[in-house]
Amino acid sequence: MKKIKLIQSYSKAYYCLAEDKSCVKEVLQDCKNLLALLKKDTAILSLFDFKTSSIKNQKKVLQLLFSKTDFNKITKNFLSLLVENKRFFLIQDIADYMFVLKDKYDKVLNGSVTSVSKLSETEKKYLKDSLVDQFKSNINLQYKEDKSLAEGFIVRIAGHSLNTSFNNKMDNLNKHIKRNLSF
């Protein structure tokens, strides 16, 4: 729980600073580039382990990293702060959470639609327009296919779920029968 609070606090501070300096887009690009770099070379994080590497050495590694990238000044200062505070191990989670914050501030809800077959563009547009109208927010949807549904679809968004699948209808019918027909 404490780790989650730290991630959220650092991310919000980083995001708000980027917003104040009108460089959210650049900072988010830095986050994207940093995540790609850490994914490509997982050993980089071990160089920032405060248990095995001094802050002085970590700062040297950070300077080398800065010389190889074109990070925004805010990102450079933020990464330096994480090293100073022995919190660099949180960087991947912080960078990921920055995109969550962007969606939150832009009032974008992310959701998923699972259907038995691929939806047509017309069906996708109708569904998305209906959800935008319902939630009064911009909506990003991920579409998945699941042949086991037999028919219908499942929409999950903002903690809500709409399940019109055949399987769900059969489950509900079975529950109703068991509840109302006890022998």
VENQUI-V223724 format. One record per residue. RES is the residue in three letters. OMEGA is omega in whole degrees, 0 to 359 (* if undefined). Layout:
BEGIN
RES,OMEGA ; RES,OMEGA
END
This chain:
BEGIN
MET,180 ; LYS,180 ; LYS,179 ; ILE,179 ; LYS,178 ; LEU,180 ; ILE,180 ; GLN,181 ; SER,179 ; TYR,181 ; SER,181 ; LYS,179 ; ALA,179 ; TYR,181 ; TYR,181 ; CYS,177 ; LEU,178 ; ALA,178 ; GLU,179 ; ASP,182 ; LYS,178 ; SER,179 ; CYS,180 ; VAL,182 ; LYS,180 ; GLU,180 ; VAL,177 ; LEU,175 ; GLN,175 ; ASP,179 ; CYS,179 ; LYS,179 ; ASN,180 ; LEU,178 ; LEU,178 ; ALA,179 ; LEU,181 ; LEU,177 ; LYS,181 ; LYS,183 ; ASP,184 ; THR,181 ; ALA,181 ; ILE,181 ; LEU,181 ; SER,178 ; LEU,182 ; PHE,178 ; ASP,184 ; PHE,178 ; LYS,183 ; THR,183 ; SER,181 ; SER,178 ; ILE,178 ; LYS,179 ; ASN,178 ; GLN,178 ; LYS,177 ; LYS,178 ; VAL,179 ; LEU,178 ; GLN,176 ; LEU,177 ; LEU,180 ; PHE,181 ; SER,182 ; LYS,183 ; THR,176 ; ASP,180 ; PHE,175 ; ASN,181 ; LYS,179 ; ILE,179 ; THR,179 ; LYS,179 ; ASN,180 ; PHE,179 ; LEU,177 ; SER,177 ; LEU,178 ; LEU,177 ; VAL,180 ; GLU,183 ; ASN,180 ; LYS,182 ; ARG,184 ; PHE,179 ; PHE,180 ; LEU,192 ; ILE,181 ; GLN,180 ; ASP,178 ; ILE,180 ; ALA,177 ; ASP,183 ; TYR,177 ; MET,180 ; PHE,174 ; VAL,179 ; LEU,179 ; LYS,179 ; ASP,180 ; LYS,181 ; TYR,177 ; ASP,181 ; LYS,177 ; VAL,176 ; LEU,178 ; ASN,180 ; GLY,179 ; SER,175 ; VAL,177 ; THR,181 ; SER,182 ; VAL,179 ; SER,181 ; LYS,179 ; LEU,176 ; SER,178 ; GLU,178 ; THR,179 ; GLU,178 ; LYS,181 ; LYS,180 ; TYR,180 ; LEU,181 ; LYS,179 ; ASP,178 ; SER,180 ; LEU,177 ; VAL,179 ; ASP,181 ; GLN,187 ; PHE,180 ; LYS,179 ; SER,170 ; ASN,185 ; ILE,169 ; ASN,181 ; LEU,171 ; GLN,182 ; TYR,179 ; LYS,175 ; GLU,177 ; ASP,183 ; LYS,182 ; SER,180 ; LEU,182 ; ALA,174 ; GLU,179 ; GLY,181 ; PHE,177 ; ILE,177 ; VAL,176 ; ARG,180 ; ILE,174 ; ALA,178 ; GLY,179 ; HIS,179 ; SER,174 ; LEU,185 ; ASN,179 ; THR,183 ; SER,177 ; PHE,180 ; ASN,180 ; ASN,179 ; LYS,179 ; MET,177 ; ASP,180 ; ASN,178 ; LEU,177 ; ASN,179 ; LYS,180 ; HIS,180 ; ILE,181 ; LYS,181 ; ARG,189 ; ASN,180 ; LEU,178 ; SER,182 ; PHE,*
END
